[in-house]
Amino acid sequence: AEPGDLPLLLFALSDFWARQSVDGVLTHDAYEAIGKVGGAIARRADETFQRLRDHERRQVRTVFTRLVRVARPEEGDQDTKRRIILTELDQETQVLVQRLSSARLLVTGTERDTGQPYVEIAHEALIRSWQELKDWLNRDREFLLWRQRLLTLLESWQRSDEDPDVLLRGTLLSEAERQAQNRPS
């Protein structure tokens, strides 16, 4: 009954089918081994992540944390996926995104309204099931919430035709300077 469950089921069934016995039997042990429906995508993420070099792992962390709208503490555990425009990423990261898309962890497409290419997490189950991603989100939650607020302010500034009166000032500017010092990238 959840949106997007059919693609997740297809993902799990593909992995399940690949684990059939020599005589074509699908077993409960094979189903358990893929992590059932929700765990199959997390298992794939772990396997893909382990095959990456250290600098690619850092890039994966950056990409995946950008692709999640983190929930504020009062919202509970409701982190959700979000889209970003692919050209917001550097060329090397875009190549990595294509590899992660081939592994069916990310989805790329083209925005209908603007024609711009985008990337998003393949399924919300990855946010709920992949422990590595959950750990990154929890470790960086304060920063990620701040970045979300900053993006909202940036959009306001852009909608105002970049009016200087809408630029950050006071506490907001001090916070941005502190975040820039702590995370230069």
Residue, then its C-alpha position, 0 to 999 in steps of 0.5 A: a500500500e506504499p507508493g513505490d513498493l512495486p519497484l522495490l518488489l521487482f528489485a527484491l524478486s530479481d535478486f531472489w530469482a538470481r539465487q534459485s537453486v540449480d534445479g530452479v527452486l526458490t527457497h526460503d533460505a534464499y529469500e532470507a539471504i537477500g534480506k527479504v523485500g526491504g533488506a534486498i536494496a540495503r544489501r545491494a548498497d552494502e555490497t556496492f559500497q564495499r567495492l568502492r575506493d575510499h575517495e568514492r565512498r566519501q563521494v557516496r556519503t555526500v551524494f546520498t546525504r544530499l538526496v535525503r530530506v532529513a526530518r526535524p526531531e519533532e517529525g520523528d523518523q520520517d526522513t524522505k528522498r529528495r531530488i537534486i539536479l544532476t549538474e549540481l554535482d561535479q563531473e567525477t561525482q556524476v560518473l559515480v552517480q551513473r555507476l550507482s544508478s546501474a546498481r539500481l541504488l539511484v534513479t536518474g531522469t529528466e525534469r518535465d518542466t525544465g528538461q534538466p537531468y535529476v538524480e534521486i534515491a531509488h527507493e525510500a526503503l534504502i533510507r530506512s534499511w541501509q544502516e550506513l546511510k542511517d548512520w550518516l544521516n544521524r551523525d550529520r543531522e544538525f548540519l543537514l537540517w541547517r543546509q535544508r534551511l539554507l536552501t529554502l533561503l537561497e530559493s527565496w533570494q533567487r525568487s526575489d531576483e537576487d535582491p540584496d535585502v534578502l541576503l543573510r544577515g545577523t545570526l543567519l550569516s554568523e551560522a553560515e560562516r560557522q558552517a562554512q568553516n566547519r565544512p569547507s567543501 
